[in-house]
């Protein structure tokens, strides 16, 4: 288990969904392409294999074909008009969206009100740690 997944599992404020297998991630990537959404970054896709969605304390990381209380990644991105933008909303907290910018190859915290940039992160673990109360 990755260090991030362990930190989430040890948290009293967060819970994560059961991880999904690589086959489901590949099928989901095809569905995302059909929906004209940016491709999942590999490190986030690997995280989904351990924690398919995270929720708690006003935060959420979206899930792939979720069961239970987690929001669906494709549904949330289509609802937020992210098709054909080259960016993908992966989750949120009370103030920010966690966005993957596929053109810049960066994770970004963006203000929920005006999408102003609040931070850039080169890797998934750093971005998730900035979003979640860990």
Phi and psi in degrees as GROMACS dihedral restraints (atoms count N, CA, C in turn):
[ dihedral_restraints ]
;  ai    aj    ak    al  type     phi  dphi    fc
    3     4     5     6     1   -70.0    20    10
    4     5     6     7     1   160.8    20    10
    6     7     8     9     1   -60.8    20    10
    7     8     9    10     1   -41.4    20    10
    9    10    11    12     1   -62.5    20    10
   10    11    12    13     1   -45.8    20    10
   12    13    14    15     1   -61.9    20    10
   13    14    15    16     1   -37.6    20    10
   15    16    17    18     1   -65.7    20    10
   16    17    18    19     1   -41.8    20    10
   18    19    20    21     1   -62.4    20    10
   19    20    21    22     1   -40.3    20    10
   21    22    23    24     1   -66.3    20    10
   22    23    24    25     1   -44.6    20    10
   24    25    26    27     1   -62.3    20    10
   25    26    27    28     1   -33.1    20    10
   27    28    29    30     1   -82.2    20    10
   28    29    30    31     1   -11.8    20    10
   30    31    32    33     1   -74.7    20    10
   31    32    33    34     1   141.9    20    10
   33    34    35    36     1   -84.8    20    10
   34    35    36    37     1   -11.7    20    10
   36    37    38    39     1  -102.6    20    10
   37    38    39    40     1   -16.0    20    10
   39    40    41    42     1  -123.0    20    10
   40    41    42    43     1   151.7    20    10
   42    43    44    45     1  -138.8    20    10
   43    44    45    46     1   150.9    20    10
   45    46    47    48     1  -122.4    20    10
   46    47    48    49     1   153.1    20    10
   48    49    50    51     1   -77.2    20    10
   49    50    51    52     1   159.6    20    10
   51    52    53    54     1   -62.8    20    10
   52    53    54    55     1   133.9    20    10
   54    55    56    57     1   -58.6    20    10
   55    56    57    58     1   157.3    20    10
   57    58    59    60     1  -113.3    20    10
   58    59    60    61     1   161.2    20    10
   60    61    62    63     1   -85.4    20    10
   61    62    63    64     1   164.0    20    10
   63    64    65    66     1   -59.3    20    10
   64    65    66    67     1   -34.7    20    10
   66    67    68    69     1   -61.4    20    10
   67    68    69    70     1   -43.3    20    10
   69    70    71    72     1   -65.4    20    10
   70    71    72    73     1   -36.6    20    10
   72    73    74    75     1   -63.1    20    10
   73    74    75    76     1   -43.9    20    10
   75    76    77    78     1   -62.8    20    10
   76    77    78    79     1   -42.9    20    10
   78    79    80    81     1   -62.7    20    10
   79    80    81    82     1   -40.9    20    10
   81    82    83    84     1   -66.3    20    10
   82    83    84    85     1   -37.8    20    10
   84    85    86    87     1   -60.6    20    10
   85    86    87    88     1   -37.3    20    10
   87    88    89    90     1   -64.8    20    10
   88    89    90    91     1   -43.7    20    10
   90    91    92    93     1   -61.8    20    10
   91    92    93    94     1   -38.6    20    10
   93    94    95    96     1   -64.9    20    10
   94    95    96    97     1   -42.2    20    10
   96    97    98    99     1   -62.2    20    10
   97    98    99   100     1   -42.5    20    10
   99   100   101   102     1   -61.3    20    10
  100   101   102   103     1   -30.5    20    10
  102   103   104   105     1   -87.5    20    10
  103   104   105   106     1     3.1    20    10
  105   106   107   108     1    63.7    20    10
  106   107   108   109     1    34.9    20    10
  108   109   110   111     1   -99.2    20    10
  109   110   111   112     1   154.5    20    10
  111   112   113   114     1   -59.6    20    10
  112   113   114   115     1   152.7    20    10
  114   115   116   117     1   -74.2    20    10
  115   116   117   118     1   146.1    20    10
  117   118   119   120     1   -62.3    20    10
  118   119   120   121     1   132.1    20    10
  120   121   122   123     1   -68.1    20    10
  121   122   123   124     1   147.0    20    10
  123   124   125   126     1   -60.0    20    10
  124   125   126   127     1   -41.0    20    10
  126   127   128   129     1   -68.6    20    10
  127   128   129   130     1   -32.6    20    10
  129   130   131   132     1   -70.4    20    10
  130   131   132   133     1   -41.8    20    10
  132   133   134   135     1   -60.0    20    10
  133   134   135   136     1   -39.2    20    10
  135   136   137   138     1   -66.0    20    10
  136   137   138   139     1   -37.0    20    10
  138   139   140   141     1   -62.0    20    10
  139   140   141   142     1   -40.1    20    10
  141   142   143   144     1   -61.6    20    10
  142   143   144   145     1   -25.2    20    10
  144   145   146   147     1   -70.3    20    10
  145   146   147   148     1   -19.4    20    10
  147   148   149   150     1  -104.0    20    10
  148   149   150   151     1   -41.5    20    10
  150   151   152   153     1  -134.9    20    10
  151   152   153   154     1   100.3    20    10
  153   154   155   156     1   -87.1    20    10
  154   155   156   157     1    79.6    20    10
  156   157   158   159     1   100.5    20    10
  157   158   159   160     1   144.8    20    10
  159   160   161   162     1  -137.5    20    10
  160   161   162   163     1   141.6    20    10
  162   163   164   165     1  -149.5    20    10
  163   164   165   166     1   148.5    20    10
  165   166   167   168     1   144.0    20    10
  166   167   168   169     1   154.0    20    10
  168   169   170   171     1    51.7    20    10
  169   170   171   172     1    41.3    20    10
  171   172   173   174     1    75.8    20    10
  172   173   174   175     1    12.0    20    10
  174   175   176   177     1  -118.3    20    10
  175   176   177   178     1   154.4    20    10
  177   178   179   180     1  -154.0    20    10
  178   179   180   181     1   138.3    20    10
  180   181   182   183     1  -110.8    20    10
  181   182   183   184     1   126.9    20    10
  183   184   185   186     1   -67.4    20    10
  184   185   186   187     1   160.4    20    10
  186   187   188   189     1  -119.0    20    10
  187   188   189   190     1   167.4    20    10
  189   190   191   192     1  -100.4    20    10
  190   191   192   193     1   120.2    20    10
  192   193   194   195     1    43.6    20    10
  193   194   195   196     1    60.5    20    10
  195   196   197   198     1   -71.7    20    10
  196   197   198   199     1   150.1    20    10
  198   199   200   201     1  -108.6    20    10
  199   200   201   202     1   143.5    20    10
  201   202   203   204     1    86.7    20    10
  202   203   204   205     1  -145.6    20    10
  204   205   206   207     1   -84.5    20    10
  205   206   207   208     1     1.3    20    10
  207   208   209   210     1   -86.3    20    10
  208   209   210   211     1   145.2    20    10
  210   211   212   213     1   -80.8    20    10
  211   212   213   214     1   148.0    20    10
  213   214   215   216     1   -83.5    20    10
  214   215   216   217     1   130.7    20    10
  216   217   218   219     1   -57.1    20    10
  217   218   219   220     1   -48.6    20    10
  219   220   221   222     1   -64.4    20    10
  220   221   222   223     1   -48.5    20    10
  222   223   224   225     1   -57.3    20    10
  223   224   225   226     1   -47.0    20    10
  225   226   227   228     1   -64.5    20    10
  226   227   228   229     1   -37.6    20    10
  228   229   230   231     1   -73.4    20    10
  229   230   231   232     1   -36.4    20    10
  231   232   233   234     1   -68.4    20    10
  232   233   234   235     1   -39.1    20    10
  234   235   236   237     1   -61.1    20    10
  235   236   237   238     1   -33.7    20    10
  237   238   239   240     1   -95.7    20    10
  238   239   240   241     1    17.3    20    10
  240   241   242   243     1    55.0    20    10
  241   242   243   244     1    46.4    20    10
  243   244   245   246     1   -93.5    20    10
  244   245   246   247     1    -4.3    20    10
  246   247   248   249     1   -60.3    20    10
  247   248   249   250     1   140.5    20    10
  249   250   251   252     1    61.8    20    10
  250   251   252   253     1    20.9    20    10
  252   253   254   255     1  -101.0    20    10
  253   254   255   256     1   -16.4    20    10
  255   256   257   258     1    79.0    20    10
  256   257   258   259     1     5.1    20    10
  258   259   260   261     1  -126.2    20    10
  259   260   261   262     1   157.2    20    10
  261   262   263   264     1  -140.9    20    10
  262   263   264   265     1   124.3    20    10
  264   265   266   267     1   -81.1    20    10
  265   266   267   268     1   124.0    20    10
  267   268   269   270     1  -102.6    20    10
  268   269   270   271     1   -17.2    20    10
  270   271   272   273     1   174.4    20    10
  271   272   273   274     1  -169.9    20    10
  273   274   275   276     1  -159.4    20    10
  274   275   276   277     1   165.1    20    10
  276   277   278   279     1  -130.5    20    10
  277   278   279   280     1  -167.0    20    10
  279   280   281   282     1   -59.9    20    10
  280   281   282   283     1   -27.3    20    10
  282   283   284   285     1  -115.1    20    10
  283   284   285   286     1   -29.6    20    10
  285   286   287   288     1  -128.8    20    10
  286   287   288   289     1   157.4    20    10
  288   289   290   291     1   -98.2    20    10
  289   290   291   292     1   146.2    20    10
  291   292   293   294     1   -99.0    20    10
  292   293   294   295     1   115.6    20    10
  294   295   296   297     1  -118.2    20    10
  295   296   297   298     1   141.0    20    10
  297   298   299   300     1  -103.3    20    10
  298   299   300   301     1   120.4    20    10
  300   301   302   303     1   -97.3    20    10
  301   302   303   304     1   104.9    20    10
  303   304   305   306     1   -70.7    20    10
  304   305   306   307     1   -25.0    20    10
  306   307   308   309     1   -74.8    20    10
  307   308   309   310     1   -42.3    20    10
  309   310   311   312     1   -83.4    20    10
  310   311   312   313     1   -13.1    20    10
  312   313   314   315     1    54.7    20    10
  313   314   315   316     1    50.3    20    10
  315   316   317   318     1  -139.1    20    10
  316   317   318   319     1   148.2    20    10
  318   319   320   321     1   -88.1    20    10
  319   320   321   322     1   143.5    20    10
  321   322   323   324     1  -137.2    20    10
  322   323   324   325     1   142.2    20    10
  324   325   326   327     1   -93.4    20    10
  325   326   327   328     1   126.0    20    10
  327   328   329   330     1  -126.5    20    10
  328   329   330   331     1   136.5    20    10
  330   331   332   333     1   -57.5    20    10
  331   332   333   334     1   134.4    20    10
  333   334   335   336     1   -66.1    20    10
  334   335   336   337     1   -27.2    20    10
  336   337   338   339     1   -80.0    20    10
  337   338   339   340     1   -45.4    20    10
  339   340   341   342     1  -129.2    20    10
  340   341   342   343     1     6.8    20    10
  342   343   344   345     1    61.7    20    10
  343   344   345   346     1    19.9    20    10
  345   346   347   348     1   -63.5    20    10
  346   347   348   349     1   142.7    20    10
  348   349   350   351     1   -71.9    20    10
  349   350   351   352     1   125.9    20    10
  351   352   353   354     1  -113.6    20    10
  352   353   354   355     1    -4.4    20    10
  354   355   356   357     1   169.4    20    10
  355   356   357   358     1   146.8    20    10
  357   358   359   360     1  -114.8    20    10
  358   359   360   361     1   143.8    20    10
  360   361   362   363     1  -139.3    20    10
  361   362   363   364     1   133.1    20    10
  363   364   365   366     1   -79.2    20    10
  364   365   366   367     1   -21.5    20    10
  366   367   368   369     1  -136.1    20    10
  367   368   369   370     1   160.6    20    10
  369   370   371   372     1   -62.0    20    10
  370   371   372   373     1   -45.9    20    10
  372   373   374   375     1   -59.8    20    10
  373   374   375   376     1   -43.4    20    10
  375   376   377   378     1   -65.4    20    10
  376   377   378   379     1   -42.1    20    10
  378   379   380   381     1   -65.3    20    10
  379   380   381   382     1   -46.0    20    10
  381   382   383   384     1   -63.7    20    10
  382   383   384   385     1   -39.4    20    10
  384   385   386   387     1   -64.6    20    10
  385   386   387   388     1   -32.4    20    10
  387   388   389   390     1   -72.8    20    10
  388   389   390   391     1   -29.3    20    10
  390   391   392   393     1   -82.6    20    10
  391   392   393   394     1   -42.7    20    10
  393   394   395   396     1   -90.5    20    10
  394   395   396   397     1   152.7    20    10
  396   397   398   399     1   -82.3    20    10
  397   398   399   400     1    78.6    20    10
